[in-house]
Structures are given as C-alpha cells and as structure tokens.
C-alpha cells in the first residue's frame, strides 16, 4: 500500500515538473526572441538597422532563428496538454497560429534594407495569412493568460494572488499592443508615426508579456514558498 502511494506521489511530482518545464521553456523563448533577433542581426549580419517588425527579421541573417524559435514554441504548446479541454484547445490553436506566422512570411517592409539576405517575396495572400495568424496567436495568448492561468481550486495563497495580478497585467498588455498595432495601420496614423517603427516595440511588449506570464505559471517567478507539491499540483490543475 505504501509503495503504491509513493508511486502515485512520484508520478504526480514528475507530471508537475514536466508541466513547469514546458511553461518555463515557452516563456524563455518568447522573452529572448526579439532580443536575440536584434543583437544577432547586429553582430552576425553586421547590420545595425532596427527592422520595422519582428516578422521582418525573417529576411535577415536571423531568419532561421526566427522560424526555428516559432517552431519550438509551437512544439511546446502542442505538447502542453493542460488540465481540461479549454487548456488543450487553446494550446493547440496557439501552436497552429505560431506555425502560420513561421511558414507564411510577411511582405518586406523595406525591400531595399541592407539587412535583407533572403529575397523571397511574400504574396498578399501569404502576408494576409501571416497577419491573421499573428493576431489570433496573441489574442489566444491573452485569453490563456487572463482567463485560464488565473483559475484556482479556491486555495488562494498570497503568491497565487500576486501571480494572478501578473497574468491579468500580461493579458492587458497583449491586448493593448494588438489594438495599438491595428490603430497604427490607419493611413494618417501610419504616415505620422512610421519613422518611429512602433510595431516592433509593441510586438516586443506583447512577446515579453506572453513570456513573463508563462514564466510565472512555470514557477520561475512568484513561486509558493514551501508549497506541498502534490497539493500545489492539485490546485494548479484548476489553472
């Protein structure tokens, strides 16, 4: 009997660690993506020009890293079963949207940029799929952060309350970034602010919000002190 209980505890602990690892991996990839793209283009590509958007780095020397990171995020999201149908469906949709961003590139914002080494041209249809996938990807992530991550079985520890504030803040930041990017594409606003390249900064904010939300969920941040792992897992199964 004791052996069976010990095995159950071991399985629960292993499953919890697996979920935490996936969450932290997704968070790290999201946080570091814009940083590595910019620094990599400067160091490896010898090009100091900041691109108009993160997606524009597809055409630079860091294009493979851009696609590879999105594929890695998609793989982790696909592997993340979650605890109910909502979790599973949301992670699968996010996986599909991430692949849509990776394999359907945006059109070049500046074809004459010296940073471009990939001359592939994106049709308007492919570009539309890219933008649609990107928008739905971030909307899905905002939903996961704001509604799924904040769930609980009712045992709200002080750290859980703090984590929920982080999840909600991240959800708000993602939505705000999407709205501002949409507003930026209004012709008179676009012409006024184009020189400031606001899209890449708003996308970076959205990615960092996404990343910190998953890092927090993975207990990299605001971890409960001396939490009973089995009990913590039971609580976390509710989001």
N, C-alpha and C positions, 0 to 999 in steps of 0.2 A: 504493500500500500504506500509506504513512504517513498519507495523507489518510483512509483507512478507519479506521485505528487512532485518529486524532484524533477522528473522528466517533463512534466507539464510546465513547471516553473522555468526550466531550461528552454523549452520551446517558445514560451511567451517572451522570455528575455531575448532570444535570438531574433524573433519576429520584430520586436520593438527596435532592436539595434539596426535591423535591415531597413525599416521604415525611416529611422532617423538618418541613416547614411544616405539614402536616396534624397531626402529632403535637403540635407546639407550640400550634397553634390549639385543638385539643381540650383540652389541658392548661390553657391560659389561661381558656377559657370555664368549665371546671369549677371552677377556683380562685376566680374572681371572681363566680360565680353567687350564692352566699349573701351575700357582702359587698355586692354591688350591690342585691340584693333588700331587705336590711335598711336600708341607707343611703337607697335610693330611696324606700322607704315613709316614712321619717322626713322627708326633705327635700321630696319631691313630694306625698306623701299626708298630710303633717302629722300622722302617727301614730307615736308612739314605742313602741307595744306590740310586743314581740317575739312573733311567731307561734309556735304550738306545733310546727310543722314547716315545712320549706322548701316543701312542697307547698301549704300553707295560703296562701302568697303568691299563689297563683292567683286568689284572691278579692280581692286588694288592687289598688291602683293600679299595681303592678308585675306584674300578671298576664300582660300581653302580653309583657313581657321574659322572664318565666319560661318561657312556651310557646315564644317565639322562640329562646331560648338552647338549649332542649332540641332543637328542630328543627334548629338549626345544628349541634349536636353530632351528631345523627343523620345529617345530611348528610355531615359529615366522616367519620364512621365508615363510612358506606356507600361513600364514595369511597376508603377505605383498603383496598386490595386485599390488603396483606400479602405474604408470600412463599410461603405454601403454603395448603393447604385449611383447616388449623386456624385460621390467621390470618384468612382470608377469612370463614369460617363464624362465628367469634367476633365479628368486627366487624359482620357483618350482623345477628346476633342482638342485639347491643348497640344497634344502630340501631333495630330493631323495638321493643325494650323501652323505649328513650328516647321513641319516639313514643307508646307506650302510656301512659307517665307524663304526657306532654304533653296528649294528647287525651281521656284518661279521668280527669277530676279526682277528687281525694279528696273525701270529705264534709267539711263545715265542722267544725272542732274547736270553734269558738266562734262560733255564728251571730250573737251579739249584739255581736261585736267592732266597734268604731268604725272599724277599718281596712278592713273589708269594703265594697267598692263593687260587686262582682259578686254578684248574688243567685241565680245559678244553683245549683240543688240537685242533688247527685250521689246517684243511687240506690245501694243496697247492691251491686248487680251491677257498676255502673260503678266504685264505690270498690274493689271486690274486684279488678277488672282493674288498677286503679291500683297497689294494694299489691303484687299479684303481679308486675307489670311492674317496679316499683321493686326488689323483692327479687331478681328474676332479673337485672336490669340490674347491680346491684352484685356479685352472685355471678360474673357473666360478666367484669366488670372485674377482680375479684380473680384470676380464672383467667388472664386475659391478663397481668396484672402479674406474678404469681408463676411461671407456667409458660412463657408464650410469650416475654415480654421477657427472661427470664434465659437463653434459649438462646444458643449460640455455636458457631462452627465449630471452636472449640478454641483460638483465639488470645486468651487472657485477658490483656488489658493491665491495668495497675494500676487505671486508671479504670473498665474494664469490671467488675472485681471490686467496686469501690465502687458502681457502678451496680446490679449485681445485689443488693447489700445493700439499696439503696433500693427496688428492685422488690419484694423479699420483705417488707420492712417495710411498704410500702404495701399489699401484699396482705393481710398480717396485720391491719392497721388496718381495712381494709374489712370483712373477715370478722368481726372483733371488734365493730365498730359494728353490723353486721347482727344478731349474736347478742344484743347488749345491747338493741337496739330490740325484738327478739322477746320477750326476758325482761320488758321494761318493760310489755308488754301483758298480762302475767299480772295478774289483777284486784287482788290485795292489794299487789303492787309498784306498779301503776299509781296506786292511790289514795294511796300513800305518797309517791311522787315526782312526781306530776302538776304540782304547783305550781312545780317547778324547770324544767319544759319540756325534759327531757333529749333528746327526739327531734331537735329542730333542731340541737343541738350534736353529736350523734352523726352525723347526716346531713352536717353540715358537715365533720367529721373524715373521713368516707368520701369526700366530694367532693374535699377537699384531697388526700387520699391518691391518689385517682384522677388528679387533675390533676398532682401532682408526679411521679407515675410516668410520665405521658405527656410531661411537660416534660423529664424526664431522658432518655427514649427519643428525644426530638427534639433532643438535644444542647444544650438550653438550660442544663442543669446537667451537671457532670462530663464535659465533652467531652474526648476524647482530644487531647493536645497534638501538633501537627504530624503528625496521622494522614494516611496516604496515603488519599485519598478513595475511590479505586477499591477498594483493599484493605479499607477500612473498610466500604464498601458490601457487599463480598463477605461479610464477617464478619456484618454486620447482617442479611443475608438469612437467617441461621440464627436470628434473633431478637435 
